[in-house]
Amino acid sequence: MRAVIEKVRSVSYDCPDASLLPELDATLAKETLTAQQRFALSSARTQFLICAGNYDEAQNTLFESIEQPNIDKESYAFASAIYQIGFIYDSKEHPARCQFYEQAKSLSSPVKHSDIFTSASLAIITYCSDEDSVSERLGKMFNVLDRYSDNGSPGELAHIHNSIGLVYGSLGQHALAAEQYVKAHELGLQVYQGSNKVSILISAIVSLVSSGQTEEAYQRILELGQLNQEIGNSYTNFLYQYSLQIYYRKQQDYNKLAYHLPEFKEALSAVSNSFYQSLYNWHSTEICLFKNDLFCVEEYLSNMKANDSLIPEKFRMNLDYLSFNLSMFIALNDLEGAKSALEAYTTRVNEKIKSSQSSAKILGAANLYNKIYDLEFEIERAERLRQNTLFIAILAFIIFVAGLAIFLRKKHLARKAIDPTTELLNAQTSINRINKLDAPDNDRAIAIAVFDLSNFRELNRKIGSTKSDYVLREIAKTLQHVVRGSDILGRFGPEQFILCLHNIEERSARTFLERVQTALDNTFEKDLSVGDIKVESNMSIFITSEKLTNLNDILDEMLMSFNISKG
C-alpha cells in the first residue's frame, strides 16, 4: 500500500499524473485500508481535484479529512492537506490562507517535507509578510532563488520564479511579472504533468496582455492552445478560452470576443469559481454595449445595484472594468451614474500613478537585499522599461553604491568573525557555522574536538610572559597547516581551540584528530629560539551521525571533562 501512496503522491508545486486517478480511486474503495492509509490517499486525491479546478470539492474533502481522529499529524499527508487548504484559500484571496501556510511551514522543514516547506515559505513571503516591505520580500525571494540556483530542480526553480512574478504583479509591474512567469513556465515544462503545464502560462499571458506585449501574448496563447490539445481536459480548455477572452477584450476586438464567448461559457462548467462567472457577465454586457443593446446593459446594471457583492473586488480595481462601467452610464444617459463612475475611474487612475512611483522606489530598494542578481536585474529592468541613457547612468551609480556597501559590510562582518590574536575564527562564529551544518551522509559523521592547552602557563614562563600571544599564534599556525580547507577551526577559549570535521568516517575522524593533537603538541619542536619546550594538550571528542541540535549542551559536557581531568 505504501508503494501506491508514493506513486500517486505529487510534490506541492506540481500536479499528479491524471492517468493515475483511476488506480487511486480503486485503491480508496478497498475496505481493508487503515485510517491513516485512507487519509494519505484522500490527501493525494484532493491534489488531483485542485489541478482540475474543482476547488470547492477539494476544500470540503480536505476539511473532512483533517478533522478525523487518530491521524498522524507529523505525516506528509497531513502537512500536504494543510498546504492545499492554504492554496485553495489563496485562489479565493481569502485571508485565512496565511494561517494555513504558516501551519504547513511549521509542520515541515528544509529536510522534512522540503517541498511543502519551500512552497509555504514562498507563499508567506508573497502574501503574509505584512511587517516586511515589498522590497524586503523581493530580496527574500531572490535569496531563495540564489540558494536553489545551483542544485534546485526545474520544478523548484519554476515555483520560485512564479512566486517572484506574483510579487511583481501585486505592484502592477506586469512586464517584470511576465518575464518571471515565462521563465517559470519554460522551467516547468521540463517536469510538470497535466494541467500544471499551463497553470503558469496563463499567468504569463495575462501579464503580457496587461503590459501591452500583445504579439508575445498571442504567441503564448497559441502555445496554450497546442498544450490544451495535447493534454485534453476540461480545465486546460477553460484556461485556453479564458486567455482568449482576456486577449480580445484588451484588444477591444468585440467581434472575436463575441465569437468565443459561447465557448467560454461552456468551459465555465469545468470550474467552480464565481469570479469567472462575473467575468462572463461583464464580457457579455460589453458586447451588448458594443451592439447598442441598451436593454441588456440596463439589466446588467440593475443586477449589480441589487446585489453589490456580485462585483468582484478585482473588478473595482480594474481600469478596463471602470471604463466599461462609465460607458454604460453614458450610453443610458444616466448623468449621475456617469459622474460617480467617472470619479471612481479618476480615483483609480491617480492611485495607479502613485503606486507606479512607489513601486519604482520599491524595486530600487529591493536591489540592496539582492546579493547576486542586483546588476543583472536592474539592467534587464532598464532595458524592459526602455529608459533613457541618463536613467541608466543613475541606475548604474546606485548599483555601484549598493555593491560597495555590501562589499564593505561583508568585510566588516568578516573582521568581526576573526579572533585578532590567532587570526582563526572566534568562538561565536565557529559555533554558528557548526550549527548550520547539514546532517552527514549515510555512514558518515560530524566530529568535534576541543583542544585544551594544559601547560599554557608553563610555556609562558619558559618563553616569556610577554610572548603569550606569540605562543597562541604559533599553535594556530600549526593547526592551520594540518587541517583541511573544509574543516571549521577556531579559538574556543583563552587556552582552547575547536575543530569540526563534517561528512567524515568515524574511524578516520579519530585517527585524524589524534594526528592534529600530535602536531599541536610538537609546535615548538624545531624552534631553536625557544629551547627545549613541549606543548601539552588535552583533547575532548564528540562524534555523531545526525544533524546537531543541541551544540551548546555538547560543548558544556566537553569542557566539563577537562575540569574533571584537571581536578
N, C-alpha and C positions, 0 to 999 in steps of 0.2 A: 504493500500500500504506500509505503514511503516513496517508492520509485514513481508511482503515479502522481503523487503530490508534487514531487520535484519536477516532473515532466510538464505538468500543466501550469506550474507557477511561473510568473514572469517578474522581472525586476520592476521597480516602481515607475521608472521613466520610460517603459516600453509597453507595448501591447502583446498579449499572448497570441500564439498561432491559432487562428479561428478554427482550423481543421481539427483541433484537439477538443473542442467543446462537446461533441457527441460522446467521446470517451469519458470526459469529466462528468457529464450528466448521468451516464450509465453507471459510473462508479458511485455517484451520490445516491443513486437509487437502491444501493445494497443495504440490507438491514443489519449486516454484520459490522458496520463501521462503529468505531468508538466515537464518543462525543468530540474529542479533540481532532480526530481524522475528519469527521464531518465538518467541523469548524474550519479546518485548514482548506478543505476542498471548496467550501462555500465562499471563503475569503478570496480564493483564486478565481472563482466563477464571477464574482462581482467586478473583477477587473475586465473580464470579457464584456460585461454589460456596459461598463463605463466607456470602453473603446468602441462600442456600438452606439453610443449616445443615449443609452437607457439609464439616465442618471437617477430618476425617481425610484425605479425598481431596485437599482443597486443600493441606494441610500436606505430604503426600507429593509432590505435583506441584511445590510451591514449592522444597522441598529439592533435588529432582532438577534443577530449572531453574537455581538459583543456583550449583550445583556444576559447571555446564558450563564448558568453557574458552572463552576468547576472547569473552566477553560484555562489553558496556560497563557498567562498574560506576559510571559517572557518570550513567547514563541514569535517566529517570523510572521505567522498568520495574524496574530493579534496586532502587532505593530503595523502590518500592511493594511489591516482593516481600518485602524485609526487614521493612517495617512490617506486612505481612499476617501474617507468621510471628509477630511480636510480638503481634498481635491474637488469633491463634488460641491462643497460649500464655496470653494474658490470660484468654480464656474458660475455660481449664482451671486458672487460678490457678497456672500453672507459673512458678517464679522466674526462668526464663530469659527471660521476656518483657522484663525490663529491659534485658538485653544487646542484644536486637534493637531495642527502642525507642531506645536510645542510639545504635546504629549507624544507624538510619533518620534520626535527627536530625542526625548528623554528615554524612550524605550529602545533606542538604538545607539550606535557609536560608530566611529570610523572602522572598527573591527567587527562589531556585532551588527548585522543587518545594515551593512555600509551603504547600500543603495537607498534605503529609506532615510538614513541619516543625511546623506547628501541632498536628496530631494526635499526633505523637510527643512534643512538648513537654508537652502536657496529660497524656498517659499517664505520662510520667516524674514530673510533679508529683504525680499521683494515687497511683502505686504504687511509685515508685523513689527518692523523696527521703527516704531514711532519716535523713539528717543534719538535715532540716528538721522542725520541729514541725508538727502538723496545722494550727495557726493560721497559720503561715507559708505552708503550702501553700494554704490557703484564700485568704490575702491575695494570693498569686501568681495564683490563679485569677481573682479579681476584677480584678486589674490587667490580665490578658489580656482579660477581658471589657470593661474600660474602653477598651483600645486598639482593639477591634473594634466598639465600640458604635455609632460614627458611620458607619463605612464598611464594616463587615463584612456579608457576605451572610447571608441567613437560615440557610443550611446551616452556615456557620462559627459563628454565634451559637448555633444549636441544639447543635452539638458542644461548645461551651464550657459551656453550661448543663447538658448531660448529664454532663460531667466534674465539675462542682461537685456535682451530685446524687450522684455516686459517692462523693465525699469525705464528704458528709453521711451517706450510707448506711453508710459504714465506721464512723462514730461512733455509729450507732444512732439518729441524728436523722431518723427516717423522714418526719416531717411536712415538714421542710425539704427533704429529698431529693425528696419527691413534688412539691413546688412547682417545684423546678428541672426535674424530668423533664417536668412538664406544660408549662412554658414551652418546653423543648426540643422536645417533640412538636408543639406548635402552630406553632412556627417551622419545623420540619422539613417539615410538611405542605405548605408553600409550594413546596418544591423537591425533596423526596425522591421516589424512584421505588420501585415494587415493595414488597418485604417490608420495606424500610427505613422505610416509613411507619408500621410497627407495632413496630419494634425498640425504640424509646424508650418507646412507650406501655405495653409490658409491664412495663418498669421502674417506670413511674408507678403502674401498678395494684398491683404487689407492695408498693411503699412506702405507697400509700394504705391497703391492707389491713393492713399492719403497724402503721400509726399509728392504726388504728381508724376511719378515714374510709370506712366501708363503703358508704354511699349513693353517694358520689362514685366509689368504686371500681367499683360495679356499673354506673353510667352509663358509665364508661370501658370496661368490659368489653363493653357493648352497642355502643359505638363501634368497639371492636376487631372485634367480630363483623361489623359493617357493612363495615369495611375488608377483612376476610377474604373476604367475598362479592365485593367489587369486584376484589380482586387475584387471588384464587382459586388460590393454590398451596399445596403441602403444608406448607411451612414456616409460613406465616401461619396455616394451620389448626391446626398444632401449638401455636403460641403462644396461639391462642384457647382451645384445650382446656386448655392449661396454666393460663391465667388462671382458668378455671372451677374447676380443681382447687384452686388456692390460695385462691380466694374461699370455696368451700363448706367446705373444711377449716377455715379460720379461723372461719367461722360455726358450725362443728360441725353442719352440716346433712348428716348421713351418708346420708340417703336420696337427696338430689340428687347427693352425691358419688359414691354407688354407681351412680346412673343415668348419669352422664357418664364414669365410669371406663373402660368398654369403648371409647368414642370416643377417650379419651386414649391408651389402649394402642395403638389402631390408628394414631393420629397419630405415635406414637413412631418409627415406621419412617422418618419424614422426617428424623430427626436421628441422628447417631452420637455420643451422649454418655451415658456410664454414670450420670451424676448423675440424669438424668430417669428412667432405668430404676429407680434406687434410690428415687426419689420415688414411682413407680408401686407398687413393692413395699410401701413404707410405707403408702400410702393403701389399698391392697388389704387389708393386715393390720388397718388401723384399722377398716375395715368389718367384718372378721371379729370384731374385738373388740366392735364395736357389736352384732353379731348373736350374740355369745357363742359363736362357733365357736372353741373353745379348741384344737382340733387344729391348725387353720390358724395360730393365734397361736404355738403351741409350735414348729411347723415353721419359722416365720419366725425365731424366737429361736435355734433350733438352727443355722440357716444363718448367722446373724450371728456366733454364737460360733465356728463352724467357720472362718469367714473374716472376720476383723475388718476387713479392708480394704474390705469391701462397704459399710461405713457411711461415707458421705462426711463430711469434716471439718465441713462446714456443718451437718450434722445434729447433731453433737456439741455445737455451739454454739447450737442452736435450742431454745428453751424448749418449743415445741409438741412437738417430737420427744422431748425428755427427759421431758415429761409423759406422752406416749404410752408411752414405754419403761417408766416407773413403773407405768402402768395395766396393762401386760401382765403384769408380775411379780405384781401384786396379784391379777389375775384367775386366775393359775395357782397362787396360794397359795405362791409362792416367796418366803419372807420374807428370805432372804439376798440374793437378787437385788433385791427391793424396797428393801432397806436401801441397797444400793450405788446403785441408781437414784435414790433419794431424796437421797442425798449428792451425786450428780452434779448433780441438779436444783437443790438448795440452793446449791451452789458457784457454779453459773452465774447464779442469781438475784443472789447477792451481788456477783458480778463485774459484772453489768449495772448494779446500783445504784451501784457505784464508778465504772463507766465513764460513767454518766449525769452524775455530779457532775463528773468530769474533763472531759467534753465540754462542759459548760456553761462551764467556765473557758476551754476552748479557743476556743469561739465568741466569748467576750468579748474574748480576746486578738486574735482574727482581725480584729476591727474596727480595731485600731491599724494594721494593714497595709493596710486597705482605704481608698483615697483618696477614692472618690466615694460608694460605696454604704453607708457605715457607718450613717448616720442612718436611711435607709430600711430597711436590712436589719434593724437592731435593733428598730425599731418594728414592722415586719412580724412579726418573730420573737416579740415580746412579745404581739402580737395572736393569733398562732397558738397560743401556749402559754397564753393567757388568764390571764396573771399578774395579781396584784392591783395596786392603784394605787401602793403603796409600792415594789414591784419596778420599775414603770415609771419612778418618780421617780429611783430609784437608777441605773437604766439610762441615763436622760437625763443624769444628772450625769457618769457615766463617759464618755458620748459627748462631752459638753462638754469634759471634761478632755482627752480624746483629740484632739478638734478643735483645742483651744487648743495642745496640744503640737505637733501637725502644723503649725499656723499659725506658731508661734514657731520651729520648726525650719526652715520654708521661709524665714522672714525671715533667720535666721542664715545659711543657705546662700546666700541672695541677697546678703547683705553680703560673704560670703567670695568671691563671684564678681566683685566690682567692684574696679577699681583706685581707691584713695582719692584720688589726685591729680587724675585726669582724669574720674572717675565713669563711665568706659567699662568694658566687660568686661576682666578681666585676661587675661594671655596664655594660661594654662592653660584657663580657661573658654572662651575663643574657639576654641582648638584642639579642645576636646572637642565643642563644638557643630558645628564644621565637619566633624569626623569622623563625626558622626551623620547628616549629610545623605544623603538618598536619591539614587540615580542620577538625573540630569536626564532630562526627557522627550526624545523624538526631536527632532533639530535644535536642541536646547538644550544649555547648557553650565554648568559651575561655574567661576567666575572668582575667583581670589585675587590680591590686590595687597598688597604690603608697602611702606609709605612710610618712607623714612629721612630724618631732618632733618639735612642735610649741614652746615648753618651754625648749628647749635643753640648752640654755644659763643659764636659771634659775636653772636647775638641776646642772649644773657645779658649780654655785656659792654655792649651798647648800652642795653638796658633796665635792667640792674642784676642782679648775680648773685643777689641775694636774691629776685628775682622769677621764677626759673626755673619754679616751679610755676604761676605765672600764665601764662607763655608756653604751657605744655603744656595748661592748661585752655582757653585761648582757641582753640588749634588743635583741641582735642577738640570744642569747641562748633561750630566751622566744619564739621568733618566730620559732626557730628550733623545739621546743617541741610541738608546736600546728599545724604546717603544716604537710602535708602528704609527703611521700617519693617521689611521682611522681611530686610534685609541684616544680616550679622554684622560688627560693628565693635568693635575692641578695641585696647588698648595692648599692643604686642608686645614692646617693649624700652624701655630708658631714653629713647631718642630715635626710637622706631619705632612705627608704627601698622599694624594689619592690617585688611583689609576683604575680605569674601567675598560674592559675588553668586551666588545659586542660581537655576537654571532661566532663564537669560537667553541671548539670541542672542549669538554670539561677537563679531560686529561691534558690536552695541550695547554689549556689555561694555567693549570697548576705548575706545569713544567716551565712555562714562560715566566710566570710570576716569580718563581724561585731564581731564574736567571737574572731577572730585574733586581731582586734583592741582593744577589751576589755582586752585581755590577755596582749597586749603590754602596755596599759596604767597602768596595775596593776603590772608591772615588779618588782617594789621595795616594794610592799605591805607588804611582810613578812620579809623584810630585816631590822632587828632592828638596824644594824650598821649605816644606813644612815638616820635614823629619819623618820619623817612623810613627805615623799615627794611622788609626783604622776607624772607620765609621762602624758603629754597632747599631743595628735597627731591629725592631720587632715588626712582624707583618701579620695583619688580620685579613682573612679572605672570606668573601661571601659569593656563592655561585648559585644561579637559578636558571631554570629553563623557561620561565614565564616572564611576562611583562612586569616591570617593577611598579608596585602600587603603594608601598609604604617605606620609601627610601630613608626617610628621617629616622624611623624606628630601627631600621637595619644598621644605620651608621652609629646610632647611640649604643647598640649592642656591641658593635665592633670596637668602639672606643672604650667601653666598659671592660672588654677583655684585656686591653692594655693596662688599665688601672688594677685589675686583679693580678696580672703577672708582676706588676711593679710592687704591689702590696705583699 
